[in-house]
Amino acid sequence: MPNDYLFIHYGFNDAVEPQLTVLKDGDGVFNIIEPRGQIVTLSFDTSKRLCPGWHDLASSESFPCPTVAELDDTYSQCLHCQRKTGFNPAFYNSATVSPQQQARNALPHFLYLAHFAPGVVKVGISWSGRGHRRLHEQGARSYVIVKEYPNANVARHYEAKIAALPGIAETLTAKVKHGLLEQSYDASAGRAELIAARQRIQTELGITPDANEPVTPAYLIHDINHGELARVTGDCISGKVLGMIGNAIIVEQNNAPFYLGLAPFIGYKITMSDNEKTNLFQPKQIGLF
């Protein structure tokens, strides 16, 4: 039987298995669904968007929105939950920093390089307490932890220096990442590019890296032909869940791989069922010459 919930969050456990956090109407309890390996149909109702709640940065606990406030497309949380959370990933561009953010910034943060495709390397920082989950949620195909710093401000200082180097990005849009998913990925070449980039920042900026090896996460149950990967159209995806890469959940149906980005559906009603439906997608054009 189908189950209706509010879609709250997507993420990964320590074994890089995808987790979908949902909220059942009226019970106020978050449920974590681990769909990898299962045949599921995920359908979203985008007629009304609701606040997904707030997160306590100190305890790492999440809580439902007390009023289940309705949102427009401008905001990802209601004002109450924004203030309770107090998190701003671009804190360095903000005129004010919340007490919650200040406390988080005082904790150790690491600097990383993430690789997404040939020639596509991104720099970033993350709170060390999250482990590598931040990189998995970004969908880094390979990555290396360059160095851990005592706080976010020091880590950000070096992030900005690295981002100023030609060929290293500070941000990548989900649209770009999803497009790159449809290309084949050479993990060995990706790790080699990361090592070369790390050596470059050591040479040009004088940053002495920690002794970490590049990592290539095993996001999927088995390899797929990324050239055949097709984005489903609409708000529904169905099939055997192979895993997620970033926010893109990837399923297999009739031996063909399909994906759907989940980030835009946070705050919307989700119906989950084990009754498989035919995926709708836009066929790819094939050039003759």
Backbone hydrogen bonds, N-H to C=O, Kabsch-Sander energy under -0.5 kcal/mol:
donor,donor_aa,acceptor,acceptor_aa,energy
3,N,272,M,-2.2
5,Y,270,I,-2.9
6,L,23,L,-2.2
7,F,5,Y,-0.5
7,F,268,Y,-2.8
8,I,6,L,-0.5
8,I,21,T,-2.8
9,H,21,T,-1.6
11,G,19,Q,-2.0
13,N,17,E,-1.9
16,V,13,N,-1.9
19,Q,11,G,-2.9
20,L,33,I,-2.8
21,T,9,H,-3.0
21,T,19,Q,-0.5
22,V,20,L,-0.5
22,V,31,N,-2.8
23,L,6,L,-2.1
24,K,29,V,-0.9
27,D,24,K,-1.4
28,G,24,K,-0.8
31,N,22,V,-3.2
33,I,20,L,-3.2
33,I,31,N,-0.6
37,G,241,V,-3.3
38,Q,35,P,-2.5
40,V,38,Q,-0.7
40,V,239,G,-2.3
41,T,273,S,-2.6
42,L,237,I,-2.9
43,S,41,T,-0.6
43,S,271,T,-2.4
44,F,235,D,-2.5
45,D,269,K,-2.4
46,T,44,F,-0.7
48,K,45,D,-0.5
49,R,71,L,-0.6
50,L,267,G,-3.2
51,C,69,A,-2.8
54,W,63,F,-2.3
56,D,61,E,-3.4
57,L,55,H,-0.8
60,S,56,D,-2.3
61,E,56,D,-0.6
63,F,54,W,-3.0
68,V,65,C,-0.6
71,L,49,R,-3.1
75,Y,72,D,-0.7
82,Q,78,C,-2.5
83,R,79,L,-2.3
84,K,80,H,-2.1
85,T,81,C,-2.1
86,G,82,Q,-3.2
91,F,88,N,-1.2
93,N,90,A,-2.3
94,S,91,F,-1.4
102,Q,98,S,-2.5
103,A,99,P,-2.2
104,R,100,Q,-2.1
105,N,101,Q,-3.2
106,A,102,Q,-1.2
107,L,104,R,-1.8
109,H,149,Y,-1.6
110,F,126,S,-2.8
111,L,147,K,-3.2
112,Y,124,G,-2.9
113,L,144,V,-2.3
114,A,122,K,-3.2
115,H,142,S,-3.3
116,F,120,V,-2.4
117,A,120,V,-0.9
120,V,117,A,-2.8
121,V,119,G,-0.7
121,V,167,G,-0.6
122,K,114,A,-3.0
123,V,169,A,-2.7
124,G,112,Y,-1.8
126,S,110,F,-1.8
128,S,108,P,-2.3
130,R,127,W,-1.8
131,G,128,S,-1.9
133,R,130,R,-1.5
135,L,132,H,-0.6
136,H,132,H,-1.7
137,E,133,R,-2.6
138,Q,134,R,-1.2
139,G,135,L,-0.8
139,G,136,H,-0.6
140,A,135,L,-2.0
141,R,115,H,-1.7
142,S,115,H,-1.5
143,Y,215,V,-2.3
144,V,113,L,-2.2
146,V,111,L,-2.2
146,V,144,V,-0.7
147,K,111,L,-1.3
149,Y,109,H,-3.5
152,A,105,N,-2.9
155,A,151,N,-1.7
156,R,152,A,-3.0
157,H,153,N,-1.8
158,Y,154,V,-1.5
159,E,155,A,-2.1
160,A,156,R,-2.6
161,K,157,H,-1.3
162,I,158,Y,-2.3
163,A,159,E,-2.7
164,A,160,A,-1.1
165,L,162,I,-1.8
168,I,165,L,-1.5
169,A,121,V,-2.8
177,K,173,T,-2.2
178,H,174,A,-2.8
179,G,175,K,-2.0
180,L,176,V,-2.1
181,L,177,K,-1.4
182,E,178,H,-0.7
182,E,179,G,-0.9
183,Q,180,L,-1.8
187,A,185,Y,-0.8
190,G,186,D,-2.3
191,R,187,A,-2.5
192,A,188,S,-1.9
193,E,189,A,-2.1
194,L,190,G,-1.9
195,I,191,R,-2.2
196,A,192,A,-2.2
197,A,193,E,-2.4
198,R,194,L,-2.6
199,Q,195,I,-2.2
200,R,196,A,-2.0
201,I,197,A,-2.2
202,Q,198,R,-1.7
203,T,199,Q,-2.4
204,E,200,R,-3.2
205,L,201,I,-1.9
206,G,202,Q,-1.0
207,I,201,I,-1.2
208,T,206,G,-0.6
210,D,146,V,-3.3
212,N,210,D,-1.9
215,V,143,Y,-3.4
219,Y,217,P,-1.3
221,I,242,L,-1.7
226,H,224,I,-1.1
228,E,225,N,-2.0
229,L,226,H,-0.7
230,A,257,P,-1.6
232,V,259,Y,-2.2
233,T,280,L,-2.7
237,I,42,L,-2.1
239,G,40,V,-2.1
240,K,252,E,-2.3
241,V,38,Q,-2.8
241,V,239,G,-0.5
242,L,240,K,-0.5
242,L,250,I,-2.6
243,G,250,I,-1.3
244,M,219,Y,-0.6
245,I,248,A,-2.1
246,G,136,H,-1.0
248,A,245,I,-1.8
249,I,247,N,-0.8
249,I,260,L,-2.2
250,I,243,G,-3.0
251,V,258,F,-2.5
252,E,240,K,-2.1
253,Q,256,A,-2.8
256,A,253,Q,-1.6
258,F,251,V,-2.5
259,Y,230,A,-2.0
260,L,249,I,-1.5
262,L,247,N,-2.8
265,F,262,L,-2.0
266,I,263,A,-1.5
267,G,7,F,-3.3
268,Y,265,F,-2.1
269,K,45,D,-1.0
270,I,5,Y,-3.0
271,T,43,S,-3.1
272,M,3,N,-2.6
272,M,270,I,-0.5
273,S,41,T,-1.8
276,E,274,D,-0.8
282,Q,231,R,-0.8
287,G,285,Q,-0.6
